[in-house]
């Protein structure tokens, strides 16, 4: 099983995000809405936990080992990062929290040299 977890890392909002602040996804049942709802409690799960919980919430029937038997995209590809203006902070234990790109916490982590940065994937290839 290949993990999607990071430690002491900030996944930054995509540079071509269409918003300038963390925005709550409005369409129920989408990957973004499910992930956002699951992250209501900051630092309560890892990236792997989130991806599997969102998969199950959206009707997936594989168990965790089956789900991770195939490589999974990390949260750099999450619609929360690409479209909705959220950064994802992974603490020292790999647990995650959403941070709006406009927030003071996001800026503080962005400026902290002890925190690794991983850019969110772009929405388009151009």
Residue pairs with C-beta under 8 A, 6 or more apart in sequence:
1 65
1 68
1 69
2 68
2 71
2 72
3 47
3 48
4 47
4 48
4 51
4 72
4 73
4 74
4 75
5 46
5 47
5 48
5 90
5 94
6 47
6 74
6 90
6 94
6 116
6 118
7 90
7 91
7 92
7 93
7 94
8 90
8 91
8 92
8 114
8 115
8 116
9 89
9 90
9 115
9 116
9 117
9 118
10 87
10 88
10 89
10 90
10 99
10 106
10 109
10 110
10 115
10 116
10 117
10 118
11 74
11 75
11 76
11 81
11 87
11 88
11 89
11 90
11 118
11 119
11 120
12 81
12 87
12 101
12 110
12 117
12 118
12 119
12 120
13 81
13 85
13 86
13 87
13 101
13 120
14 81
14 82
14 83
14 119
14 120
14 121
14 122
14 123
15 119
15 120
15 122
16 122
16 123
16 124
17 81
17 82
17 83
17 84
17 85
17 101
17 120
17 123
18 83
18 123
19 83
19 84
19 85
20 85
20 101
20 102
21 85
21 100
21 101
21 102
22 84
22 85
22 86
22 98
22 99
22 100
22 101
22 102
22 103
23 84
23 85
24 36
24 84
25 32
25 33
25 36
25 79
25 80
25 84
26 33
27 33
29 58
30 79
31 54
31 58
31 78
31 79
32 78
32 79
32 80
32 83
32 84
34 54
34 57
34 58
35 50
35 54
35 78
35 79
35 80
36 80
36 84
36 86
36 98
38 45
38 50
38 53
38 54
38 57
39 45
39 50
39 96
39 97
39 98
42 96
42 97
42 98
43 91
43 95
43 96
43 97
44 95
45 53
45 95
45 96
46 90
46 94
46 95
46 96
47 74
47 75
47 88
47 90
47 94
47 96
48 68
50 75
50 96
51 67
51 72
51 75
52 64
52 67
52 68
55 62
55 67
60 67
75 81
75 88
75 96
76 118
76 119
76 120
76 121
77 120
77 121
78 86
78 88
78 120
80 86
80 88
80 98
81 87
81 88
81 120
81 121
82 120
82 121
82 122
82 123
83 123
85 100
85 101
85 102
86 98
86 99
86 100
86 101
87 98
87 99
87 100
87 101
87 106
87 109
87 110
87 120
88 96
88 97
88 98
88 99
89 96
89 97
89 99
89 105
89 109
89 115
90 96
91 97
99 105
99 106
99 109
100 106
109 115
110 117
